Amino acid sequence: MKRYLLALALLAAGSAHAAKVTVPFTVAPGSTGGGGGGPSLCPDDDGSAGATAGVANYPTLISAGNYKASPLGAHGNGCKTPGVDYYVGVPQGLALKDPTTAAPAGCKYDGSRYLDCTGAVTVSGYDFSLHSTLLTGSGTTTVTNSKFVFAANCTDPVINVTGSLTFTHTTIDGTAGWTCNLNQGFGSFVNVNPPGGGFFFAEYNHMPRIAQDGFDMNAPGSGNVAITIKYNAVHREGSTGHPDWLQFCGGGGGVMTPVDIRHNLWYGQPEPGPDEGGTQPLHVEAQNCGGAGHITNATVANNVVLGTGTCQGGNNWPIGCAMNFGIACKLDDSASSNVNFRAYGNHVDASGGITALTNGYGCKGTTWGSPQPNYDMTAGTVLGNNPAMIAAQSRFPAMRPLDLAHRAKIKAQMARLVVLETERQARLK
């Protein structure tokens, strides 16, 4: 099914976000993990210098003695972790405006639920949680220093932008809608549809209780889209649907490149229900969503994935499982492509998963553990990619219904996008 965004006349926008300079790799001497304090000795920019002031969101999540490997402990890389060693989300103590009474330039409140923005717009310092207001945009949109909720009325996406999106220093709290059945809705906190030459840039955001998807990113019919996802903290995901923190959707000829996923925290625990164990934290998955999906030069580096539980390598799956695989490179169909994927410097607790890493889904030209190794946090050992997981479907036949549910979710989302855009256009008349 051809998506509506392929037919829209989108604004082309180039990414203004340059790559950051790296420094030599040094392990923090004598560090015991967690807590942060003092300068960072990370091999690249761990985000701590650019964080807003405030008490860290989860300062004891990676405490000394909890793990045999951690970023600031044994087998560490000297990198501070967002949400653990520094604060992320809407700045603490910031006075926020009401978007329903003081809409930013280029935006219009519809009097009921939506703040609709058009063109190049900056939305900064707003409290959308006051009235569970949702944001839509067309054009180059910046959302920063703001607060949103996924409300108990189960209406989503919370943010839906057709165009490039910069999303920083913002909190989306899904607690109120944690029990929503998103098989009946869209299923995403943030949905973005960049044009060729556009971008999605997400830094320093806090996302507690994501019922289904965190970031849904849709490629255009042609051109390249740059994806940058850094310094974000996710705390619990997966109460409904087929949960993916990161979902990449193909649009035909468009290519997502480069894809830069670094220094994020994802924390999950077993969420009993029909979708237990099916959550996918940091999966870079090329898939057909009404058009082939193409991903090139994806880097997943220096992240912390805490998939806690008692999954026992899948022996108990899905009971006691917070996720299936922690970090994965995936290629879903022969028309799509996923090449030059790299994963290094990551720390993973896979006690609540089948395995920490998997390269068993057909990606080409992957590199794992270079220039820095990936670590198993509970065992304190170096992780390698696990080609044996190519047989995951035969080992875990119960995963097959979840994969079918994933296909159904994508199809429903593509249809829902058309409805959402039609409704938006009607509001703007």
N, C-alpha and C positions, 0 to 999 in steps of 0.2 A: 504494500500500500504506500503510495507516495505521500510524503508528509507535506503539511501545509507550508512549512517554512521553505521548501524548495521553490514554491511559487511566489513567495513574498519578495518584494524589492527591498533587500536589506542594505543597511549602510555599511560600507567597507571601512574597517578600522584597523590600523596597525598597532601592534603591541609596543608600548613605550617602556616596558620593563626589561632592563638589561640583566644579563647574567652576573652573578656576584663573584668576586675574586676569591679564590681559595687560599688557604695558608697551609703550611706543612702539617702532616698528620702527627699528632702527639697525644699519647694517652695521659690522662690526668694522674699525676703521681700521688699515691696514697689516698685517693678518693674512695669513699665508702658508699657512693650512690645516693641519688635523691637529694633534694634540698637546695642545690645550686649555690650561690655565694661566690664572689670573686669572678675574675675574668674567665671566659670560656677558652678551652684549649682544643676546640673542635677542628677537624680538618677542613670544614667550610663554615659558612655563616649559619649558626644554629638558631638565630632569631632572637636570642636573649637581649642583645643590645638594642633592638628596635621595639621591644615590647613596652606596653604602657605600664605605669606603676600600679601595683596592687598585690594583694596576697595571692599566691598561686592557687589555682582551683582545686587541685588534688595533691597537696604536698606530701602525703604519706603513701601514695599509690605505689611508688617504687622505693620502699624504705630499705635501709641497710639491713642485710641479713635475710631479706625476702627472696632474693634471687642470687644464683651463682654467677650470673653475668648481667650487667646493666650498664647503661651509657656512662655513668659516673663512678661505677664500681669495678669489680673484677671484669676483665675482658672488655673494658669500656673504650669508647672513642673520644671521651672528653666533651661530649656534646650535651648541652642542657635540653631538657624535654619540655615542650609546651604544656601548660596546665599543671606540671609537676614542679618544675624549677623556675617558672615565671608565669605570670598571669596572661591569659588570652580572653578575648571577648569584648563586649562593650565596656569602655573604661569605667572603673569604679568611681562613683561620686559625680559623674557627669550629669548635668541638668539636661534632660531630653525634652524635645518638643512633641506635641500631639499632631500627627500627620493629618488628622481629620479636620483640624481647625487652622493649621499653619503649614499648608502644603508647600513644598519647595518649588522653585521656578521650574516650569516645564511639566508639572504634575497636577493632576486633578483628582479630588476625592469624589467618588460616585454617590456619596450619601448613605451608603449601606455597608460595603465590605472592602472595596478596592481603592487603592491609590494607583491611578494609571498615569504613567510617565511617557513622554514622547521626545525623541531627539537626544542630544547630548545632555545628560542630567546628572547632578550630584545630589544624593540624598544622605545628609550627614547630621547626626545628633537627634534621631527620632525614636520615639517609643511606640512601636506598632503594637505592642502587647496591650496597650490601654483598652483597645476595642477589637483586638484580634484582627487588625487590618492586614490585608495582603497587598503585595506590590507587583505591578506589571510594568514592563518597559519595552520600548522599541527604539533602537539606536544604541549609542554608547552610554552605558549606565554605570555609575559609581555608587555603591552603598557602603557606608562606613560609620563607625561609632554609633551603632543603633541596636535596637532590641526588638526581637520578634518572638511570637509563640506559634506553635502548631496547636490550634484550639480544639476544644472538645466537640466542636461542630464538624470536625474531620474534613474541612475544606482545604485543599492544597492544589498546586504548589504554594508555599509561602512566598517565594519570589520566583517570578516567571519572566524571563527577559529574552526577547528576540533581538539579538545584537550582541556586542561585546559587553562583558561584565567584569568590573573590579569590585571585589567583595572582601572587606577588611574590618578588623576590630569590631566584630558584631557577634551577638549572641542570638541563636534560635533555640528556644527551649520547647521541647516536645512533650513535656510531662503531662499537660492537660489532655493531649490527644494520643497518649501512649496506647490506649486500648482501642483505638479506631481500627476498623476493618478496611484497610486501604485497598483491598481488592475491589472495593466499590468506588474508589477515588482515583487520583493520579498516582500518589505514592512517593512524593518527593518534597524535600525541604526547598531545594534550589534547582530550578530547571533553566538551562541556558542554551540558546540557539545562535551561536556566533556566525557571522558571514565569513566567506573566504577572505583571508587577510586579517581576521579578527582574533579575539582572545577571550579566555576566561582566566582570571587572576584572583586567587583566594588565599589570604594570609591572616593569621592571628584571630581566627574565629573559634567560638566555643559552641558545641552542638550536643547538649545533653539530651538523651532519650530520643533517638531517631527511630520512629516506628518502622519505616521501610528504607527509603533511599535518602542519602545525604545530598550528593551532587549528581544530577543527571545532565550529561553533556552531549549535545547533538551536533554532529558534523554537517556542514553544508553540502550542496550538490557538487561544488568544485572549490578549489583553493585550499590553502592551509590554515589551520587554526592552532594557535599556541595555547597550551594548558599549563598553568603554574598553580600548584597546591602545596603550600608550606605553612608550618607553624600553627596548625589547627589542632584542636583537642575534641575528641568524640568520647562521650561517656555513656555507654549502653546503646545498643542498636538491635532491632530485630524482633518486634512483637507481632508483625503481620506481613503478609505478602511474601515476596522473595527479596530480602533486604540486601542492598548493595550500597556501601558508603559511596563508592565511585562507580557510576555507570556510563560507559562510552557507547554512543549509538551512531551507526553509520548512516550517511546520507547519499551514498552513491560514489561520487568522485572526490569528495572532500577528504583531506588527510589531517589528522590530529598530530602535529609535530611542531616543535618538540613537546614532550609531555614530562614535566618536572614535578615529581612528588617527593618532597624531602621534609624531614624533621616534623612529622606529624605524630600525634598520640591517638591511637585507637584502643579503647578499652571495652571489652564485652564480657558478659557472663551468660550462662545458660538461661534462655528465656522460654520456659515451657509453653508449648502450644503446637499447632499444626506445622509451623515452620521452624521448629527448634533445630539448631545445628546447620541451617542453610544460609546463615549470614555470611557475606563476603566482604572483608575489610578493605584490603588494598589489592584489588584485582584489576589488571589492565587487560580488558577483554574486547577484542575487535569482533563486532557482530553486525548482522544485517537488520536494520530497523526500517524497512522500506527502501533500503539502498545499502550497498556493501559498506562495511566499516574498514577504515584504513588508519593504522597507528604506526608511527615511525619514531625511533629515537626516544623511547620512554625510559626515564630513570626513576627508580624507587630506592631512595638512599637515606640512611640515618633516621629511619622511623622507628617508633616503638609500637608494637602490636601486642596487646595483652588479651589473648583469648583464653580466659580462665575457665576452669571446669574440671570434669573427670571423664573426658572423652576417650582417654587411653588409646590414642592413635587411631581412633575410629572403631575400636573394638566395642565400645558402648554406643556407637552412633545410632540415632541422634541424641540419646539420653545423656545429659551432662555436658553437651557440646554447645559452645558459644558461637562457633563458626565452622565452616568446612576447612578451608585453607587460609592461612594468614596472608601471604603474598603470592600472587599468581600472575603468570603471563598466559593469556588464552587467545585462541583463534577458533571462532565458532563455526565458520563455514568456508567453503572453497573460494567463494567470490571475494572474501575479505582478506586482509593482510595485517600482520603484526610483526615487525622486524626491528632488530637492533635494540631489544629490551635489555636493561641492566638493573641488577638489584645488589646493593652492597651496603655494608655498615649498619644493617638493620638488627634490632634486638626483638626477638619474638618469644612470647610465652604461648606455646601451642598445647597446653594441658587440656584446654577445652576445644581442641580441633583435631582433624584427621592428620594433618601435618602442617609444619610451619610454612614451607615453600613448595610450590609445584610448577614444573615446566612441562606438564604432561598433556598439553592441549594444542600442540602443533605450531607454536611460535618458532620463527626462524632467526638464527643469529643471536641467541641470547647469551648474556654474560652474568654469572653469579659469583659473588664474593670477591670481586676485584674492582677497585684497589684495596678495599678493606673487607674482611670477612663478615658474614652474617652470623649471629649467635643465637643459640638456644638458651634462653634465660634461665630455665629451670635446671637444665643439665650442666650449663656452663661450658658447652662444647660448640665447635664451629659447625655451622649448617652448610650442607651442599644442596644443590637442586636435586629433585627426586624424580627421575624419569620414570620410575615404576608407577607413578601416579597416573600414567596414561591409561592404566587399567582401572581407574577409579570407578567407572560405571559398573564394571563387573564385580568389583570388590564390595561396592555399596549400592546394591540395586535400589535401596530406598531413596537414593538421590535422584533417580530417574523422574519420579513425579515432581520433584522440586525443579528440575531442569525444564520440564514441560510447563510448570507454573511460571517460570521465568519467561518463556516464549509468550505465554498468554499475557503476562504483565506488559511486555514490550508492545504487543499488538494493541492492548487496551490503552496504553499511554499515547501511542501515535494517533489513535482515533480521538482521544480526549484532547490532544493538542489542537485539533481542528475546531472542536467545540469551544475551547477556551479562547482561541483567537477570534472566532465569530462573535462571542459574547463581548470581548474587549472592543471590537470595532463598533458594535452596537452602542456601547456605553460612551464612546468618544464622539458619536454623531451629535 
